[in-house]
Structure formats: C-alpha cells, structure tokens
Amino acid sequence: MTAIVAGVLLGALGGAPFQISGPTGAMSAVLIVVAGHYGIQGVWVAGAMAGVLIFLLGLFRMGRVVSYIPSPVITGFTSGIALIIGIGQLDNVLGTHVEGHTTAVEHLAAYARAGISPNWRAVSTAAIVVAVMIVCLRFARRAPGALLGVAVATVAAAVLDWNVATIGEIPRGIVLEQRLVPSMLQPELFVGLTLPAFSIAALGAIESLLCGAVAGTMTGTKMDNNQELVAQGIGNVLLPFLGGVPATAAIARTSVGVKSGGRTRLVSIIHGLAILLASLVAAPLIARVPLAALGGVLLVTAARMNEWETIRFFFHRRLRHAVIAMVVTMLATVALDLTQAIVIGVAVSGLVFLRQASLIDIAREPVDAERLRHRGHALESIHPHVQVIYVSGPLFFGSVTAFLESLEGVPASDTLILSLRGVPSVDAMGLQAIQEVIERQHKGGGEVRLAGVQRAVAARLRQGGILTELGDERVHWSADQAILAAHA
C-alpha cells in the first residue's frame, strides 16, 4: 500500500520528476522501535503526526536545509547507503540466512561468526543478472537491463530446476482491513508519540532532500525542495488512513529509475501502478522470481549510485578534509542510523572548517620610506616606534589566540597599525582581542591605528564601541595613510 500510494501520489506532487518514494529500510529501523512500544496503531499515529510536521517544513520554506550539508557529507552518505544496499542483499545473493542483526555492521559480524556456505545456484542466478546489466550498460544503454536480467535469470532458474528462494505469494488486493481510523486518535498517544514523530519527520525530510540532491547530481535537474516537503507531508498524512506506513524518497528506487533512463514523473507513477497491477494480475508470475535475481539488480545499483567522479576529485586533488568528512559519514551511515550519520558528518566538516579558518595569517613588515616616496608620499625619515601588522583571515574565537600571540613582541610604547583589509569578519572574542590590544598600547604610552577596515567589520567595531573609543582620526583607508598620520 505504501509503495503504490507513495509512488503515484508523491510522484505526481513531488518537487522533482525523478523522485520515487515509498517504504525504506532506513525508516523501518525507526518504525520497529515505535511498533515495539505502541503497536501498529502507534506507527500510524506517529506517521500522520510526522506528515504534518514535514508539511509545515515545506510550507515555511525550510527546504534549503539540505544546502547547508557539505558535498563530502552527501557523497559519504550516498556511499554508505550503497554499502547498506549491497550488504543487505548478501542473504539473497549467497542463498543463505543469518540471524541477529539490525544494522549492516551487525549483518557482517553475523556472517563472520556463522561462516559462509553459499548456495552456488543462488550465486549463479545473481551473476546472470549482473552480467546482463553490464552488457546492456556497455552496448545498449537504453535497454532495461535490470528487467531483462531478472527475466533471463528467472527463466534459467526454472529451466535448470534450480532450488533457489523466490519472492513467493503476493497478496491480491490493496484494501487493507487494518488501517488508521479517527477513533484511534487518542490524546495520550499524541503525548507519547511526540518524540518518535519528530524522529520520523526528521529522517523523512532529510532522506527525501538528500535523495533529491543525489539524483539531481545524476540527472542535472534541480529539485524544488519545498514542494517536495509539502508533497511528502501530504502523502504521509494520508497513508496511515489507507493502512500504509511512513514513506520517504527512496535512494535505491530513484537510482534504479535514473540509471535506467527515467527522467519524468511517469517513472514514479508507472512504478506505483505496476506494483498495483502486479498484486492484482501478475502475482503468480512474480512469485517465481528468484530473490537472488533481485539481489543482483541491487548489487549493480549500489555500485553505480556512488558518486565516483566526485570521489576521484577528492582523492586526486588530495583534499584531505573532504576525504575525512566523506569516509566518516560513510562509516557512520553503515554503523548507525542515517540521521545520526548526517549529524556526525556535518559536525566533522564543521570542525575541519574551524581548523582551516583558525589559520589566520599575520605579517609584520617594516615601514619602507622609499616605497612610500615611490607612491607619491613625502616621508623624510622613518620613526623607529611605528609598527605595521597585516592581518588576513577571520578574527574569531578560533584565531584570537594566534592573533594575540603574534603581537606579544610589539612594545606597548609603539604606535601599532593594524591593517585589517584581509579580515572579512570578526566575532565577539575578536572584538575583545582588539580592545585588549588597544588598552595595552594606551597603558604603555603607545597607540593603535586601524587601516583598510571592511564595511561589515567596521559595523561590528562600531557596535562594540571600539571605533568610538579610537576616534575617526585613527581609522584610515589604507596602511599608507595610517603610516603618514602616525609620523605626522
């Protein structure tokens, strides 16, 4: 029900023509916890509450939040999803099954404990699909390689009488007896499900927006983030009343659609209608499709959905900070849930940025009378107690220590000229540092002059009272003017 309704409704209303929505493995991890405490009724109520929250995010135009997620984080997230998809198909491809795992890492650990005894017929079935898809990709890119591969593998398994697991019986109907009804909306449920609803809404919004960002890179088509959130909200409010569970944009399905050449909304709509038709008409035929064949499709999809060009760019250009953020996000996606992975990736990127931003460049240069005369300024002699410091980089809490340490060798009795043309911004600690330097010079009988102050920095200095304390006569357009004024 979720796949059919989300495919048709969200495909028609969503913010991008390539986006395909439905139930996802990432969302199921959250829903399992909710179902364990509140049952399926709790899942429905939390899903509807989350739908309202997602709708409000789109209504208040909060869709730009994904633009604040760095590119290395999105790349790592995509690679992590690819690993989850690939690891999740090990049971189907190998024809085995291991118990006791909820994450991809636990899945691999379970295999390590139990050992691997593959069913070579299942492996061969998956290999047929992979081979057909690779051949189509190389020689007939517009051919539906996944569909052809599944058809060939299914026929081969039937003709050779391979004993492999199949999809099995499919329900022939879409009207579900169990679904959310208004009488289930009890006030006590709303209170208990507030936090789960926020978790579902956050995961649904982030996964949908990231899916759009990833697929947008693959297609070159930009998604309307706010429209996508509005559509996701509407769909998730409606789904529980039809018996469905919370849906979100599915990176795996979207990638399959994009890689198969799909570019319009008909891809998602036909996908939903095809599932409906399958459940009503083609159930006996689809029941015989080997699970290993579907595993083969998803293995190829997982390999192809990685942003290989971006990854090569990071490594070839030796962008260590980007590689670190990408790898950390990828590992967190595999080991934790997706929401935590995004938070960790953004946090790592932020720390790397702070480290780079804190590398402020401070240069002390002697006053050059010859250079000033060459520029047309008359300066007969150089006063020995005038010092010029050129500062480049943001002056904020991360760089204040380096700024103050660089000025320790300047005598308090000197005239200190701070050239701030290379300073684009200053925070509260930066203002305090400049104030500290001014007070130190004044106590020692010296003074401070500022030069080349950018407009935004000047506004902060005026707001902090520093320009008022210095006086306009000690704030100059250039270091040359400050030097001449100091000598005068």
C-alpha positions, 0 to 999 in steps of 0.5 A: 500500500505504501509503495503504490500510494507513495509512488503515484501520489508523491510522484505526481506532487513531488518537487522533482520528476525523478523522485520515487518514494515509498517504504525504506529500510532506513525508516523501518529501523525507526518504525520497529522501535515505535511498533515495539512500544505502541503497536501498529496503531502507534506507527500510524499515529506517529506517521500522520503526526510526522506528515504534518510536521514535514508539511509545515517544513515545506510550507515555511520554506525550510527546504534549503536545509539540505544546502547547508550539508557539505558535498563530502557529507552527501557523497559519504552518505550516498556511499554508505547507503550503497554499502547498506544496499549491497550488504543487505542483499548478501542473504539473497545473493549467497542463498543463505540466512543469518540471524541477529542483526539490525544494522549492516555492521551487525549483518557482517559480524553475523556472517563472520561468526556463522561462516559462509556456505553459499548456495552456488545456484543462488550465486549463479542466478545473481551473476546472470543478472549482473552480467546482463546489466553490464552488457546492456550498460556497455552496448545498449544503454537504453535497454532495461537491463535490470528487467531483462536480467531478472527475466533471463535469470528467472527463466534459467532458474526454472529451466535448470530446476534450480532450488533457489528462494523466490519472492513467493505469494503476493497478496491480491488486493490493496484494501487493507482491513487494518488501517488508521481510523479517527477513533484511534486518535487518542490524546495520550498517544499524541503525548507519547508519540511526540518524540518518535514523530519528530524522529520520523519527520526528521529522517523523512525530510532529510532522506527525501532532500538528500535523495533529491540532491543525489539524483539531481547530481545524476540527472542535472535537474534541480529539485524544488525542495519545498514542494517536495516537503509539502508533497511528502507531508501530504502523502504521509498524512494520508497513508496511515488512513489507507493502512500504509506506513511512513514513506520517504524518497527512496535512494535505491528506487530513484537510482534504479529509475535514473540509471535506467533512463527515467527522467519524468514523473511517469517513472514514479507513477508507472512504478506505483501502478505496476506494483498495483497491477502486479498484486492484482494480475501478475502475482503468480508470475512474480512469485517465481522470481528468484530473490537472488535475481533481485539481489543482483539488480541491487548489487549493480545499483549500489555500485553505480549510485556512488558518486565516483567522479566526485570521489576521484576529485577528492582523492586526486586533488588530495583534499584531505578534509573532504576525504575525512568528512566523506569516509566518516559519514560513510562509516557512520551511515553503515554503523548507525542510523542515517540521521545520526550519520548526517549529524556526525558528518556535518559536525566533522566538516564543521570542525575541519572548517574551524581548523582551516579558518583558525589559520589566520595569517599575520605579517609584520613588515617594516615601514619602507620610506622609499616605497612610500616616496615611490607612491607619491608620499613625502616621508623624510625619515622613518620613526623607529616606534611605528609598527605595521601588522597585516592581518588576513583571515577571520578574527574569531574565537578560533584565531584570537589566540594566534592573533594575540600571540603574534603581537606579544613582541610589539612594545606597548610604547609603539604606535601599532597599525593594524591593517585589517583589509584581509579580515572579512569578519570578526566575532565577539572574542575578536572584538575583545582581542582588539580592545585588549590590544588597544588598552595595552598600547594606551597603558604603555604610552603607545597607540593603535591605528586601524587601516583598510577596515571592511564595511561589515567589520567596521559595523561590528567595531562600531557596535562594540564601541571600539571605533568610538573609543579610537576616534575617526582620526585613527581609522584610515583607508589604507596602511599608507595613510595610517603610516603618514598620520602616525609620523605626522 
